[in-house]
Amino acid sequence: MAYRSLLFVPGSRPDRFDKAARAGADAVCIDLEDAVPPDGKDAAREAAVAARDGLFGLRVNAVGTAESEADLDALAAAKPVFVMIPKAASAADVAALGAATDAPLWPIVESAGGLHAAWEIAAAPGVAGVLFGGADYAADLGCTMEWEPLFHARSVLVAACARAGVELLDVPHLDIADELDLSASTRRIKAMGFTGRACIHPSQIGPVHA
């Protein structure tokens, strides 16, 4: 099944896991990375392992970081339905996670280096799809998140994922209150060839599906 929507839920908020699972998204991902402060990583990891019921994917911390080894150790117990790999910059980053889990892999391209390696990342063994991390990509380039500055990156990712035969999700719309722009920008990325979009609030799922 292709994911039209993917809802992130912070690993530091296990009280929200069940609500996220019932929100209607095609996929739900417990986030151990950006949504969790450094002093909350261990507790978030334990909560993610405790939630192993076949409902959740897991975004681990970036390969090579201090937290990544602990995340890798937790993967076997957590049994996620997929694993998201933040800040993927090469096929080797994907392989490092692939060696630790049989779950489908979702690398996140969110840097100039990652975009340069997008063709190899999308085609790496075990990859089911790619997420465009537009916020960190914009920060890496020093550009805004407007349509024009990110158009090239989106185009490259669409082509790379189409060639590899994998899914492609767009960056979440960060202004939760602006449903009109959420809908308009989602129509544009769908027209480009994206297969779905990540969400950061349950209210975004309906407009994305529509």
Buried (B, 14 or more C-beta within 10 A) or exposed (E): EEBBBBBBBBBBBBEBBEEBBEBEBBBBBBBBBBBBEEEBBEEBBBBBBEBEEEBBBBBBBBBEBEBBEBBBEBBEEBBBBBBBBBBBBBBEBBBBBBEBBEBBBBBBBBBEBBBBBBBBBBBBEBBBBBBBBBBBBBEBBEEEBEEEBBEEBBEBBBBBBEEBEBBBBBBBBEEBEEBEEBBEBBEBBBEBBBBBBBBBBBEBBBBBBE
